[in-house]
Amino acid sequence: MERAVKKHKQKKQQVNDSEPQIMPRATFFRRLLAMVYDTLVATAVGMCAAIVLIVTLVILLKNGILDLRGYAEPADLIQASFGYKLVIQLWVGAWIAGFFLWFWKKGGQTLGMRAWRLRIYSSSDAPMTWGRLILRLICSLGGLGTLLVLFDFKNKQSLQDRVADTEVLFLTKEANHHKNW
């Protein structure tokens, strides 16, 4: 625990060649606002992904490439089939997970985090690998892992931060650039 606090205190940023500033960890409220923003974007991503797959399935079913199994319309088959619904849900889930993972890997910020000036950093010197980011995504438990910040007054770390050895820091306006995108 002391190691994480020590590393956090060492996190500094240069702003316009001036005095280095210590970046504080993000509060629960800022994280929540970024999560609301990201939920809206992730919903749009999921809807677009679902539309693409459903239209593809309807075209394949209407043209006889896939069997309608006695149903008159493709929509009836898709609604009645556990398999088709599962494929659609997995497809949408993969796109939403990909949204978070891609933004975290490319710039350390999703769109909501960018709007609220938050960024993911490594707590240790270890690089941000895909495996580590996937672990972070899984441990977030759909956002419930962030509730731990409410009880962790000293370190302000969520469950996903603790498990993946990351931290979410609050950036200054000057530091909230996006050269990594």
Biotite code that builds the C-alpha atoms (Angstrom):
import biotite.structure as struc

atoms = struc.array([
    struc.Atom([0.000, 0.000, 0.000], chain_id="A", res_id=1, res_name="MET", atom_name="CA", element="C"),
    struc.Atom([2.792, 2.413, 0.889], chain_id="A", res_id=2, res_name="GLU", atom_name="CA", element="C"),
    struc.Atom([4.504, 1.643, -2.402], chain_id="A", res_id=3, res_name="ARG", atom_name="CA", element="C"),
    struc.Atom([1.439, 2.823, -4.356], chain_id="A", res_id=4, res_name="ALA", atom_name="CA", element="C"),
    struc.Atom([1.238, 6.038, -2.347], chain_id="A", res_id=5, res_name="VAL", atom_name="CA", element="C"),
    struc.Atom([4.955, 6.640, -2.845], chain_id="A", res_id=6, res_name="LYS", atom_name="CA", element="C"),
    struc.Atom([4.659, 6.041, -6.596], chain_id="A", res_id=7, res_name="LYS", atom_name="CA", element="C"),
    struc.Atom([1.630, 8.349, -6.726], chain_id="A", res_id=8, res_name="HIS", atom_name="CA", element="C"),
    struc.Atom([3.561, 11.141, -5.067], chain_id="A", res_id=9, res_name="LYS", atom_name="CA", element="C"),
    struc.Atom([6.288, 10.701, -7.659], chain_id="A", res_id=10, res_name="GLN", atom_name="CA", element="C"),
    struc.Atom([3.843, 11.189, -10.562], chain_id="A", res_id=11, res_name="LYS", atom_name="CA", element="C"),
    struc.Atom([4.587, 14.681, -11.805], chain_id="A", res_id=12, res_name="LYS", atom_name="CA", element="C"),
    struc.Atom([3.966, 16.504, -15.028], chain_id="A", res_id=13, res_name="GLN", atom_name="CA", element="C"),
    struc.Atom([5.706, 19.367, -16.762], chain_id="A", res_id=14, res_name="GLN", atom_name="CA", element="C"),
    struc.Atom([3.397, 22.181, -17.789], chain_id="A", res_id=15, res_name="VAL", atom_name="CA", element="C"),
    struc.Atom([4.892, 24.759, -20.159], chain_id="A", res_id=16, res_name="ASN", atom_name="CA", element="C"),
    struc.Atom([8.429, 24.314, -18.768], chain_id="A", res_id=17, res_name="ASP", atom_name="CA", element="C"),
    struc.Atom([7.256, 25.511, -15.370], chain_id="A", res_id=18, res_name="SER", atom_name="CA", element="C"),
    struc.Atom([7.338, 23.896, -11.966], chain_id="A", res_id=19, res_name="GLU", atom_name="CA", element="C"),
    struc.Atom([6.389, 20.172, -12.015], chain_id="A", res_id=20, res_name="PRO", atom_name="CA", element="C"),
    struc.Atom([2.929, 19.547, -10.596], chain_id="A", res_id=21, res_name="GLN", atom_name="CA", element="C"),
    struc.Atom([1.662, 16.504, -8.736], chain_id="A", res_id=22, res_name="ILE", atom_name="CA", element="C"),
    struc.Atom([-1.407, 15.037, -10.420], chain_id="A", res_id=23, res_name="MET", atom_name="CA", element="C"),
    struc.Atom([-4.035, 13.975, -7.879], chain_id="A", res_id=24, res_name="PRO", atom_name="CA", element="C"),
    struc.Atom([-6.044, 10.796, -8.193], chain_id="A", res_id=25, res_name="ARG", atom_name="CA", element="C"),
    struc.Atom([-9.539, 11.208, -9.587], chain_id="A", res_id=26, res_name="ALA", atom_name="CA", element="C"),
    struc.Atom([-12.459, 11.564, -7.191], chain_id="A", res_id=27, res_name="THR", atom_name="CA", element="C"),
    struc.Atom([-15.509, 9.324, -7.306], chain_id="A", res_id=28, res_name="PHE", atom_name="CA", element="C"),
    struc.Atom([-17.691, 12.152, -8.644], chain_id="A", res_id=29, res_name="PHE", atom_name="CA", element="C"),
    struc.Atom([-15.414, 12.840, -11.635], chain_id="A", res_id=30, res_name="ARG", atom_name="CA", element="C"),
    struc.Atom([-15.175, 9.131, -12.382], chain_id="A", res_id=31, res_name="ARG", atom_name="CA", element="C"),
    struc.Atom([-18.963, 8.843, -12.208], chain_id="A", res_id=32, res_name="LEU", atom_name="CA", element="C"),
    struc.Atom([-19.452, 11.735, -14.630], chain_id="A", res_id=33, res_name="LEU", atom_name="CA", element="C"),
    struc.Atom([-16.965, 10.206, -17.060], chain_id="A", res_id=34, res_name="ALA", atom_name="CA", element="C"),
    struc.Atom([-18.778, 6.858, -16.737], chain_id="A", res_id=35, res_name="MET", atom_name="CA", element="C"),
    struc.Atom([-22.120, 8.476, -17.613], chain_id="A", res_id=36, res_name="VAL", atom_name="CA", element="C"),
    struc.Atom([-20.557, 10.095, -20.687], chain_id="A", res_id=37, res_name="TYR", atom_name="CA", element="C"),
    struc.Atom([-18.881, 6.835, -21.714], chain_id="A", res_id=38, res_name="ASP", atom_name="CA", element="C"),
    struc.Atom([-22.108, 4.880, -21.181], chain_id="A", res_id=39, res_name="THR", atom_name="CA", element="C"),
    struc.Atom([-23.827, 7.086, -23.747], chain_id="A", res_id=40, res_name="LEU", atom_name="CA", element="C"),
    struc.Atom([-21.005, 6.598, -26.257], chain_id="A", res_id=41, res_name="VAL", atom_name="CA", element="C"),
    struc.Atom([-20.793, 2.844, -25.564], chain_id="A", res_id=42, res_name="ALA", atom_name="CA", element="C"),
    struc.Atom([-24.565, 2.565, -26.082], chain_id="A", res_id=43, res_name="THR", atom_name="CA", element="C"),
    struc.Atom([-24.216, 4.223, -29.480], chain_id="A", res_id=44, res_name="ALA", atom_name="CA", element="C"),
    struc.Atom([-21.331, 1.884, -30.381], chain_id="A", res_id=45, res_name="VAL", atom_name="CA", element="C"),
    struc.Atom([-23.403, -1.114, -29.301], chain_id="A", res_id=46, res_name="GLY", atom_name="CA", element="C"),
    struc.Atom([-26.440, 0.027, -31.284], chain_id="A", res_id=47, res_name="MET", atom_name="CA", element="C"),
    struc.Atom([-24.368, 0.496, -34.445], chain_id="A", res_id=48, res_name="CYS", atom_name="CA", element="C"),
    struc.Atom([-22.736, -2.902, -34.014], chain_id="A", res_id=49, res_name="ALA", atom_name="CA", element="C"),
    struc.Atom([-26.134, -4.545, -33.468], chain_id="A", res_id=50, res_name="ALA", atom_name="CA", element="C"),
    struc.Atom([-27.612, -2.888, -36.551], chain_id="A", res_id=51, res_name="ILE", atom_name="CA", element="C"),
    struc.Atom([-24.756, -4.101, -38.746], chain_id="A", res_id=52, res_name="VAL", atom_name="CA", element="C"),
    struc.Atom([-25.076, -7.700, -37.547], chain_id="A", res_id=53, res_name="LEU", atom_name="CA", element="C"),
    struc.Atom([-28.894, -7.804, -37.605], chain_id="A", res_id=54, res_name="ILE", atom_name="CA", element="C"),
    struc.Atom([-29.058, -6.361, -41.133], chain_id="A", res_id=55, res_name="VAL", atom_name="CA", element="C"),
    struc.Atom([-26.442, -8.901, -42.235], chain_id="A", res_id=56, res_name="THR", atom_name="CA", element="C"),
    struc.Atom([-28.449, -11.756, -40.684], chain_id="A", res_id=57, res_name="LEU", atom_name="CA", element="C"),
    struc.Atom([-31.698, -10.551, -42.261], chain_id="A", res_id=58, res_name="VAL", atom_name="CA", element="C"),
    struc.Atom([-30.055, -10.363, -45.707], chain_id="A", res_id=59, res_name="ILE", atom_name="CA", element="C"),
    struc.Atom([-28.577, -13.843, -45.298], chain_id="A", res_id=60, res_name="LEU", atom_name="CA", element="C"),
    struc.Atom([-31.910, -15.273, -44.105], chain_id="A", res_id=61, res_name="LEU", atom_name="CA", element="C"),
    struc.Atom([-34.002, -13.528, -46.798], chain_id="A", res_id=62, res_name="LYS", atom_name="CA", element="C"),
    struc.Atom([-31.705, -14.747, -49.588], chain_id="A", res_id=63, res_name="ASN", atom_name="CA", element="C"),
    struc.Atom([-31.758, -18.338, -48.356], chain_id="A", res_id=64, res_name="GLY", atom_name="CA", element="C"),
    struc.Atom([-28.075, -18.465, -47.392], chain_id="A", res_id=65, res_name="ILE", atom_name="CA", element="C"),
    struc.Atom([-29.167, -19.241, -43.824], chain_id="A", res_id=66, res_name="LEU", atom_name="CA", element="C"),
    struc.Atom([-32.205, -21.442, -43.167], chain_id="A", res_id=67, res_name="ASP", atom_name="CA", element="C"),
    struc.Atom([-35.379, -19.762, -41.872], chain_id="A", res_id=68, res_name="LEU", atom_name="CA", element="C"),
    struc.Atom([-36.320, -23.035, -40.073], chain_id="A", res_id=69, res_name="ARG", atom_name="CA", element="C"),
    struc.Atom([-39.994, -22.690, -40.966], chain_id="A", res_id=70, res_name="GLY", atom_name="CA", element="C"),
    struc.Atom([-40.404, -19.076, -39.860], chain_id="A", res_id=71, res_name="TYR", atom_name="CA", element="C"),
    struc.Atom([-42.044, -16.647, -42.283], chain_id="A", res_id=72, res_name="ALA", atom_name="CA", element="C"),
    struc.Atom([-39.814, -13.681, -41.460], chain_id="A", res_id=73, res_name="GLU", atom_name="CA", element="C"),
    struc.Atom([-36.172, -13.391, -40.327], chain_id="A", res_id=74, res_name="PRO", atom_name="CA", element="C"),
    struc.Atom([-37.206, -11.190, -37.379], chain_id="A", res_id=75, res_name="ALA", atom_name="CA", element="C"),
    struc.Atom([-39.389, -14.020, -36.028], chain_id="A", res_id=76, res_name="ASP", atom_name="CA", element="C"),
    struc.Atom([-36.492, -16.492, -36.210], chain_id="A", res_id=77, res_name="LEU", atom_name="CA", element="C"),
    struc.Atom([-34.034, -14.103, -34.599], chain_id="A", res_id=78, res_name="ILE", atom_name="CA", element="C"),
    struc.Atom([-36.465, -13.350, -31.749], chain_id="A", res_id=79, res_name="GLN", atom_name="CA", element="C"),
    struc.Atom([-37.187, -17.047, -31.142], chain_id="A", res_id=80, res_name="ALA", atom_name="CA", element="C"),
    struc.Atom([-33.621, -18.339, -31.467], chain_id="A", res_id=81, res_name="SER", atom_name="CA", element="C"),
    struc.Atom([-31.407, -18.428, -28.404], chain_id="A", res_id=82, res_name="PHE", atom_name="CA", element="C"),
    struc.Atom([-28.374, -18.902, -30.656], chain_id="A", res_id=83, res_name="GLY", atom_name="CA", element="C"),
    struc.Atom([-28.968, -15.820, -32.797], chain_id="A", res_id=84, res_name="TYR", atom_name="CA", element="C"),
    struc.Atom([-29.671, -13.652, -29.764], chain_id="A", res_id=85, res_name="LYS", atom_name="CA", element="C"),
    struc.Atom([-26.510, -14.926, -28.072], chain_id="A", res_id=86, res_name="LEU", atom_name="CA", element="C"),
    struc.Atom([-24.405, -14.199, -31.150], chain_id="A", res_id=87, res_name="VAL", atom_name="CA", element="C"),
    struc.Atom([-25.825, -10.660, -31.331], chain_id="A", res_id=88, res_name="ILE", atom_name="CA", element="C"),
    struc.Atom([-25.165, -10.044, -27.633], chain_id="A", res_id=89, res_name="GLN", atom_name="CA", element="C"),
    struc.Atom([-21.589, -11.366, -27.849], chain_id="A", res_id=90, res_name="LEU", atom_name="CA", element="C"),
    struc.Atom([-20.966, -9.247, -30.964], chain_id="A", res_id=91, res_name="TRP", atom_name="CA", element="C"),
    struc.Atom([-22.257, -6.089, -29.266], chain_id="A", res_id=92, res_name="VAL", atom_name="CA", element="C"),
    struc.Atom([-20.340, -6.870, -26.060], chain_id="A", res_id=93, res_name="GLY", atom_name="CA", element="C"),
    struc.Atom([-17.119, -7.353, -28.019], chain_id="A", res_id=94, res_name="ALA", atom_name="CA", element="C"),
    struc.Atom([-17.548, -3.986, -29.723], chain_id="A", res_id=95, res_name="TRP", atom_name="CA", element="C"),
    struc.Atom([-18.247, -2.200, -26.442], chain_id="A", res_id=96, res_name="ILE", atom_name="CA", element="C"),
    struc.Atom([-15.274, -3.870, -24.752], chain_id="A", res_id=97, res_name="ALA", atom_name="CA", element="C"),
    struc.Atom([-13.176, -2.972, -27.785], chain_id="A", res_id=98, res_name="GLY", atom_name="CA", element="C"),
    struc.Atom([-14.243, 0.660, -27.448], chain_id="A", res_id=99, res_name="PHE", atom_name="CA", element="C"),
    struc.Atom([-12.866, 0.893, -23.905], chain_id="A", res_id=100, res_name="PHE", atom_name="CA", element="C"),
    struc.Atom([-9.753, -1.179, -24.559], chain_id="A", res_id=101, res_name="LEU", atom_name="CA", element="C"),
    struc.Atom([-8.776, 0.698, -27.719], chain_id="A", res_id=102, res_name="TRP", atom_name="CA", element="C"),
    struc.Atom([-9.078, 4.129, -26.129], chain_id="A", res_id=103, res_name="PHE", atom_name="CA", element="C"),
    struc.Atom([-7.284, 3.035, -22.945], chain_id="A", res_id=104, res_name="TRP", atom_name="CA", element="C"),
    struc.Atom([-4.430, 1.516, -24.966], chain_id="A", res_id=105, res_name="LYS", atom_name="CA", element="C"),
    struc.Atom([-4.059, 4.362, -27.468], chain_id="A", res_id=106, res_name="LYS", atom_name="CA", element="C"),
    struc.Atom([-4.249, 7.362, -25.175], chain_id="A", res_id=107, res_name="GLY", atom_name="CA", element="C"),
    struc.Atom([-5.112, 6.261, -21.644], chain_id="A", res_id=108, res_name="GLY", atom_name="CA", element="C"),
    struc.Atom([-8.494, 7.995, -21.923], chain_id="A", res_id=109, res_name="GLN", atom_name="CA", element="C"),
    struc.Atom([-11.947, 7.234, -23.240], chain_id="A", res_id=110, res_name="THR", atom_name="CA", element="C"),
    struc.Atom([-14.050, 10.085, -24.606], chain_id="A", res_id=111, res_name="LEU", atom_name="CA", element="C"),
    struc.Atom([-15.722, 10.577, -21.218], chain_id="A", res_id=112, res_name="GLY", atom_name="CA", element="C"),
    struc.Atom([-12.393, 10.558, -19.432], chain_id="A", res_id=113, res_name="MET", atom_name="CA", element="C"),
    struc.Atom([-11.101, 13.134, -21.894], chain_id="A", res_id=114, res_name="ARG", atom_name="CA", element="C"),
    struc.Atom([-14.087, 15.402, -21.241], chain_id="A", res_id=115, res_name="ALA", atom_name="CA", element="C"),
    struc.Atom([-13.551, 15.169, -17.466], chain_id="A", res_id=116, res_name="TRP", atom_name="CA", element="C"),
    struc.Atom([-9.733, 15.348, -17.695], chain_id="A", res_id=117, res_name="ARG", atom_name="CA", element="C"),
    struc.Atom([-9.011, 11.866, -16.363], chain_id="A", res_id=118, res_name="LEU", atom_name="CA", element="C"),
    struc.Atom([-6.344, 9.462, -17.559], chain_id="A", res_id=119, res_name="ARG", atom_name="CA", element="C"),
    struc.Atom([-5.225, 5.945, -16.699], chain_id="A", res_id=120, res_name="ILE", atom_name="CA", element="C"),
    struc.Atom([-1.586, 5.535, -15.701], chain_id="A", res_id=121, res_name="TYR", atom_name="CA", element="C"),
    struc.Atom([0.417, 2.563, -14.559], chain_id="A", res_id=122, res_name="SER", atom_name="CA", element="C"),
    struc.Atom([1.031, 2.563, -10.802], chain_id="A", res_id=123, res_name="SER", atom_name="CA", element="C"),
    struc.Atom([4.280, 0.710, -11.360], chain_id="A", res_id=124, res_name="SER", atom_name="CA", element="C"),
    struc.Atom([6.809, 0.952, -14.126], chain_id="A", res_id=125, res_name="ASP", atom_name="CA", element="C"),
    struc.Atom([5.131, -1.933, -15.971], chain_id="A", res_id=126, res_name="ALA", atom_name="CA", element="C"),
    struc.Atom([3.788, -1.143, -19.448], chain_id="A", res_id=127, res_name="PRO", atom_name="CA", element="C"),
    struc.Atom([0.062, -0.963, -20.182], chain_id="A", res_id=128, res_name="MET", atom_name="CA", element="C"),
    struc.Atom([-0.406, -4.268, -21.991], chain_id="A", res_id=129, res_name="THR", atom_name="CA", element="C"),
    struc.Atom([-3.604, -5.563, -23.590], chain_id="A", res_id=130, res_name="TRP", atom_name="CA", element="C"),
    struc.Atom([-3.796, -8.285, -20.927], chain_id="A", res_id=131, res_name="GLY", atom_name="CA", element="C"),
    struc.Atom([-3.577, -5.761, -18.136], chain_id="A", res_id=132, res_name="ARG", atom_name="CA", element="C"),
    struc.Atom([-6.272, -3.609, -19.719], chain_id="A", res_id=133, res_name="LEU", atom_name="CA", element="C"),
    struc.Atom([-8.552, -6.626, -20.223], chain_id="A", res_id=134, res_name="ILE", atom_name="CA", element="C"),
    struc.Atom([-8.056, -7.511, -16.548], chain_id="A", res_id=135, res_name="LEU", atom_name="CA", element="C"),
    struc.Atom([-8.953, -3.913, -15.653], chain_id="A", res_id=136, res_name="ARG", atom_name="CA", element="C"),
    struc.Atom([-12.101, -4.081, -17.789], chain_id="A", res_id=137, res_name="LEU", atom_name="CA", element="C"),
    struc.Atom([-13.229, -7.367, -16.232], chain_id="A", res_id=138, res_name="ILE", atom_name="CA", element="C"),
    struc.Atom([-12.535, -6.191, -12.663], chain_id="A", res_id=139, res_name="CYS", atom_name="CA", element="C"),
    struc.Atom([-14.516, -3.006, -13.189], chain_id="A", res_id=140, res_name="SER", atom_name="CA", element="C"),
    struc.Atom([-17.640, -5.203, -12.946], chain_id="A", res_id=141, res_name="LEU", atom_name="CA", element="C"),
    struc.Atom([-19.552, -2.888, -15.247], chain_id="A", res_id=142, res_name="GLY", atom_name="CA", element="C"),
    struc.Atom([-18.638, 0.158, -13.169], chain_id="A", res_id=143, res_name="GLY", atom_name="CA", element="C"),
    struc.Atom([-19.371, -1.342, -9.748], chain_id="A", res_id=144, res_name="LEU", atom_name="CA", element="C"),
    struc.Atom([-15.652, -1.634, -8.978], chain_id="A", res_id=145, res_name="GLY", atom_name="CA", element="C"),
    struc.Atom([-15.505, 2.153, -8.909], chain_id="A", res_id=146, res_name="THR", atom_name="CA", element="C"),
    struc.Atom([-17.664, 2.198, -5.759], chain_id="A", res_id=147, res_name="LEU", atom_name="CA", element="C"),
    struc.Atom([-14.545, 1.205, -3.816], chain_id="A", res_id=148, res_name="LEU", atom_name="CA", element="C"),
    struc.Atom([-13.278, 4.782, -4.307], chain_id="A", res_id=149, res_name="VAL", atom_name="CA", element="C"),
    struc.Atom([-16.024, 5.928, -1.901], chain_id="A", res_id=150, res_name="LEU", atom_name="CA", element="C"),
    struc.Atom([-14.525, 3.811, 0.887], chain_id="A", res_id=151, res_name="PHE", atom_name="CA", element="C"),
    struc.Atom([-10.850, 4.240, 0.076], chain_id="A", res_id=152, res_name="ASP", atom_name="CA", element="C"),
    struc.Atom([-10.379, 7.780, 1.392], chain_id="A", res_id=153, res_name="PHE", atom_name="CA", element="C"),
    struc.Atom([-6.612, 7.575, 1.547], chain_id="A", res_id=154, res_name="LYS", atom_name="CA", element="C"),
    struc.Atom([-5.727, 6.136, -1.884], chain_id="A", res_id=155, res_name="ASN", atom_name="CA", element="C"),
    struc.Atom([-8.874, 6.823, -3.967], chain_id="A", res_id=156, res_name="LYS", atom_name="CA", element="C"),
    struc.Atom([-8.443, 3.583, -5.896], chain_id="A", res_id=157, res_name="GLN", atom_name="CA", element="C"),
    struc.Atom([-11.143, 1.451, -7.470], chain_id="A", res_id=158, res_name="SER", atom_name="CA", element="C"),
    struc.Atom([-11.181, -2.336, -7.567], chain_id="A", res_id=159, res_name="LEU", atom_name="CA", element="C"),
    struc.Atom([-9.955, -2.368, -11.171], chain_id="A", res_id=160, res_name="GLN", atom_name="CA", element="C"),
    struc.Atom([-7.118, 0.009, -10.288], chain_id="A", res_id=161, res_name="ASP", atom_name="CA", element="C"),
    struc.Atom([-5.961, -2.206, -7.446], chain_id="A", res_id=162, res_name="ARG", atom_name="CA", element="C"),
    struc.Atom([-6.105, -5.448, -9.405], chain_id="A", res_id=163, res_name="VAL", atom_name="CA", element="C"),
    struc.Atom([-4.575, -4.115, -12.639], chain_id="A", res_id=164, res_name="ALA", atom_name="CA", element="C"),
    struc.Atom([-2.016, -1.932, -10.818], chain_id="A", res_id=165, res_name="ASP", atom_name="CA", element="C"),
    struc.Atom([-3.266, 1.267, -12.448], chain_id="A", res_id=166, res_name="THR", atom_name="CA", element="C"),
    struc.Atom([-4.470, 4.636, -11.234], chain_id="A", res_id=167, res_name="GLU", atom_name="CA", element="C"),
    struc.Atom([-6.816, 7.247, -12.657], chain_id="A", res_id=168, res_name="VAL", atom_name="CA", element="C"),
    struc.Atom([-5.392, 10.729, -12.319], chain_id="A", res_id=169, res_name="LEU", atom_name="CA", element="C"),
    struc.Atom([-7.013, 14.147, -12.681], chain_id="A", res_id=170, res_name="PHE", atom_name="CA", element="C"),
    struc.Atom([-5.192, 16.200, -15.317], chain_id="A", res_id=171, res_name="LEU", atom_name="CA", element="C"),
    struc.Atom([-4.704, 19.917, -15.669], chain_id="A", res_id=172, res_name="THR", atom_name="CA", element="C"),
    struc.Atom([-6.144, 21.593, -18.756], chain_id="A", res_id=173, res_name="LYS", atom_name="CA", element="C"),
    struc.Atom([-2.676, 21.874, -20.253], chain_id="A", res_id=174, res_name="GLU", atom_name="CA", element="C"),
    struc.Atom([-1.904, 18.192, -19.669], chain_id="A", res_id=175, res_name="ALA", atom_name="CA", element="C"),
    struc.Atom([-5.175, 17.036, -21.214], chain_id="A", res_id=176, res_name="ASN", atom_name="CA", element="C"),
    struc.Atom([-3.704, 16.942, -24.715], chain_id="A", res_id=177, res_name="HIS", atom_name="CA", element="C"),
    struc.Atom([-4.207, 14.006, -27.045], chain_id="A", res_id=178, res_name="HIS", atom_name="CA", element="C"),
    struc.Atom([-0.980, 13.558, -28.907], chain_id="A", res_id=179, res_name="LYS", atom_name="CA", element="C"),
    struc.Atom([-1.141, 9.780, -28.376], chain_id="A", res_id=180, res_name="ASN", atom_name="CA", element="C"),
    struc.Atom([-4.369, 9.379, -30.330], chain_id="A", res_id=181, res_name="TRP", atom_name="CA", element="C"),
])
